[in-house]
């Protein structure tokens, strides 16, 4: 049916428009129930739009929405289904398509079961199996085979772990595999440089640890060994190694104990340093080079216990009475701690053996300040 229509408040008349156009206008709020329409059925009269059968019902609005492809819960009335049979066909067809898609999805799930996914620890379990059944160098081959799709990332992780655990030979094998993997050539070159540096450091670390064990570790070596362990964040490990070395009474020697004392001095482990010096004093033959004994005495002085150093010197001088340096050091300790009588005796021995050198050293040493104005002191060093 064709209609002319007149919007309220607008004197102009428009048309012709069929019912679907009017439905659309109603849905969009452009045509209200009080607006006027005219058709051949109304004769000479303009009538309200609400008189058109079903124009403003819920069923009519639902039918208009369905015509645009929208899904609405309302079901067209029997009157509208008779008037617009194609509308029902569209709704039914849409429902059938949805049902068909759902059935097809279910059938696919039944016919083609999901591919089982590997467990998260699948690669780790294979790697562990490889470790127990193959040589160390073959681990890289197993990993590269299993993790072919992510070989570069997998090998990088393994190489980093080897670096941290000092497994440098295995790291070299893994870097070689990385060099062969797609995208790993450039990165492997940098890793080879790093590996070379780590090997040199590991070799030097081994040499210094051996020097500590046999007692040939000097002060420079102590600083270097401590630096290596600190760089690796393993200072506690080095301290434990030193403690174990001093605890093994059967193997410890005077040289080992004084080397351990040097390392403790560099690290600031004062309690452990005192233990090392005590072991040195208990095992030393109290003979040999002056420098070792003077070093031990200076360590005691730095720890605030110079009298223990004086005890070591007294014992050493029993076996090495010709050491002017040892006599001078003993004299300085005695004078600085209030024992000027013993200090003057030791100073006289030092000057008799060291001559002018001992006199000059005594005059410049601040530890002799408590006796500097004494006539005995001046007479011994030859100052009036």
Secondary structure as the mmCIF struct_conf table of DSSP 4:
data_model
#
loop_
_struct_conf.conf_type_id
_struct_conf.id
_struct_conf.beg_label_comp_id
_struct_conf.beg_label_asym_id
_struct_conf.beg_label_seq_id
_struct_conf.end_label_comp_id
_struct_conf.end_label_asym_id
_struct_conf.end_label_seq_id
STRN STRN1 UNK A 2 UNK A 6
TURN_TY1_P TURN_TY1_P1 UNK A 8 UNK A 9
STRN STRN2 UNK A 14 UNK A 18
HELX_RH_AL_P HELX_RH_AL_P1 UNK A 19 UNK A 27
TURN_TY1_P TURN_TY1_P2 UNK A 28 UNK A 29
BEND BEND1 UNK A 30 UNK A 31
TURN_TY1_P TURN_TY1_P3 UNK A 33 UNK A 34
BEND BEND2 UNK A 35 UNK A 35
STRN STRN3 UNK A 36 UNK A 38
HELX_RH_3T_P HELX_RH_3T_P1 UNK A 40 UNK A 42
TURN_TY1_P TURN_TY1_P4 UNK A 43 UNK A 44
STRN STRN4 UNK A 47 UNK A 48
HELX_RH_3T_P HELX_RH_3T_P2 UNK A 49 UNK A 51
BEND BEND3 UNK A 52 UNK A 52
TURN_TY1_P TURN_TY1_P5 UNK A 53 UNK A 56
BEND BEND4 UNK A 57 UNK A 57
HELX_RH_AL_P HELX_RH_AL_P2 UNK A 58 UNK A 67
TURN_TY1_P TURN_TY1_P6 UNK A 68 UNK A 69
BEND BEND5 UNK A 73 UNK A 73
HELX_RH_AL_P HELX_RH_AL_P3 UNK A 78 UNK A 83
HELX_RH_AL_P HELX_RH_AL_P4 UNK A 85 UNK A 111
BEND BEND6 UNK A 112 UNK A 112
HELX_LH_PP_P HELX_LH_PP_P1 UNK A 113 UNK A 119
TURN_TY1_P TURN_TY1_P7 UNK A 120 UNK A 121
HELX_RH_AL_P HELX_RH_AL_P5 UNK A 122 UNK A 133
BEND BEND7 UNK A 134 UNK A 134
HELX_RH_3T_P HELX_RH_3T_P3 UNK A 136 UNK A 138
HELX_RH_AL_P HELX_RH_AL_P6 UNK A 139 UNK A 146
TURN_TY1_P TURN_TY1_P8 UNK A 147 UNK A 147
HELX_RH_3T_P HELX_RH_3T_P4 UNK A 148 UNK A 150
HELX_RH_AL_P HELX_RH_AL_P7 UNK A 151 UNK A 164
TURN_TY1_P TURN_TY1_P9 UNK A 165 UNK A 166
HELX_RH_AL_P HELX_RH_AL_P8 UNK A 168 UNK A 180
BEND BEND8 UNK A 181 UNK A 181
TURN_TY1_P TURN_TY1_P10 UNK A 182 UNK A 183
HELX_RH_AL_P HELX_RH_AL_P9 UNK A 185 UNK A 214
TURN_TY1_P TURN_TY1_P11 UNK A 215 UNK A 215
HELX_RH_AL_P HELX_RH_AL_P10 UNK A 219 UNK A 231
TURN_TY1_P TURN_TY1_P12 UNK A 232 UNK A 233
HELX_RH_AL_P HELX_RH_AL_P11 UNK A 235 UNK A 247
TURN_TY1_P TURN_TY1_P13 UNK A 249 UNK A 251
HELX_RH_AL_P HELX_RH_AL_P12 UNK A 254 UNK A 267
TURN_TY1_P TURN_TY1_P14 UNK A 268 UNK A 268
HELX_RH_AL_P HELX_RH_AL_P13 UNK A 270 UNK A 283
BEND BEND9 UNK A 286 UNK A 286
BEND BEND10 UNK A 288 UNK A 288
HELX_RH_AL_P HELX_RH_AL_P14 UNK A 290 UNK A 302
TURN_TY1_P TURN_TY1_P15 UNK A 303 UNK A 304
HELX_RH_AL_P HELX_RH_AL_P15 UNK A 306 UNK A 319
TURN_TY1_P TURN_TY1_P16 UNK A 321 UNK A 322
HELX_RH_AL_P HELX_RH_AL_P16 UNK A 324 UNK A 336
TURN_TY1_P TURN_TY1_P17 UNK A 337 UNK A 338
HELX_RH_AL_P HELX_RH_AL_P17 UNK A 340 UNK A 354
TURN_TY1_P TURN_TY1_P18 UNK A 355 UNK A 355
HELX_RH_AL_P HELX_RH_AL_P18 UNK A 356 UNK A 364
HELX_RH_3T_P HELX_RH_3T_P5 UNK A 366 UNK A 371
TURN_TY1_P TURN_TY1_P19 UNK A 372 UNK A 373
HELX_RH_AL_P HELX_RH_AL_P19 UNK A 375 UNK A 381
TURN_TY1_P TURN_TY1_P20 UNK A 382 UNK A 382
#
